[in-house]
């Protein structure tokens, strides 16, 4: 059990985090127009199609942006500041919010190459995080 808020394992989120548990980063990809999408959802934002497949990601990408939080907005994170949630843009073009685990906030840089790593938070929840490459 974690004191921190965790994703609800229902619907498409259950599928996404199930892949993470298996150490696979997968995103929905439209079966009609091939657009990638994340956060998982019913319909493609490009063409409106409800048809999709879960496609594997390379797990590699670059830091797109970040913010440094110097104080916690939730009691479960009160011992962590400063923290730097990052937006990683994967090689497939999908952007997701995560964390670079081996990098102090002051050392982050736009374009920094990263690759996915997984953190088993509970027996049920595994989160995709990133580490620096190179």
N, C-alpha and C positions, 0 to 999 in steps of 0.2 A: 504494500500500500504506500502511496506517495502523498505527502502533505501538499504537494503542488497540484494545481489544476491540470488535468490530463484530457486528451481528446476523448470525446464520446465515441465508442466503437459501435456505431450504427451506420446503416446505409453505405454510401460510397466511402466514407471515412473508415469504416471497418475494413473494406477491401484495401484501401491505400495503406493503412497501418498493418494489415496482414502481410502485405508484400514487404514492408519494412522489417517486420518480425523475421521474415525469411531472408533478410539481408539483400533485398532487391528494391531499388528505387524505380517505381513505375508510375507513369502518368497516363491519363486518358488521352486517346488520340482519335479524332473523328474518322469514322470509316468512309465518309463521303468526301470530305475536302482535305483530310490529312492534318488539320490543325491540332496542335497540342493544347491541352487545357489542364489547369490546376488553379483553383481548388476543384476537386471532382464535382461534377454536376450532371443533371439530366440531359441538357442540350448544349450543342456547340454554339459558342458565341459568334462564330464566323458565319455559319450557314444555317444554324437552327436544327440540324439533324440530331436525332436521339440515338443514332448508331455510333458505337465507339468500341475500341479495344483498349486493354491495358497494355501499353508498350513499355519495354525496358528503357531506362535512361542509361547513359554512359556513367552517370554518377559524378561527372566532372563539370566544372563551370567556373565562373568568375564572380567575385564580389561585385554586385551592382551598386549597392548603397547600404548604409547602416546609420544607426543613431546610437549615441551613448546615453544610457539612463544612469544617472547618479544617485537616484533613490528608487526604492521599490514601491510599486503601486499595489502590491499584494503581500500580505504578511508572510506567506510561504517563501518569498524571495528576499526577505529583509536582510539576510546575511550576505547577499551576492553583489551588491553594487560596487563599482560600476560594472554594468553589463552592456553588451553591444549587439542587439538583435541585428542580423544582416539579411539583406535580400540577395540571394544567390541566383544568378541567371545561368541555368544549365546549358550545356552545349546544344541541347535541343531547342533552346529559346524559352523554356518554362522558367518562371520565377517563383521562388518560394522563400518564406521567412524561416530562418534557422539561426544557427550559431556557429562561429568558427572556434573550435574547442582549444586550439593550441596557439591562440593569438590574443595578446592584450588589445584592448580597444585602441590604444594609441598607435598600434602597429598595423591596423587595417589600412587597406588601400583599394581604391577603385581599380578593378581589373585584376586583383590578386587571384591567381589560379587556385582552385580548391577541388577537393574530391570528397565524396560522401563517406561518412563513418556512421556507425549506429550505436545508440545508447539504450541499453535495456533498462527502462525506468521501473517497470514492474514485470511480473510474469506475463502480462497481457500486452503491455505497451512498449514498443521500441520506437525511438524517435530518430529521424534522420538529421544528422548534424554534419559539419564539414571540418576538414583540416587543410592546412596550407599544402600546396604542392611546390616542389622546387626549392 
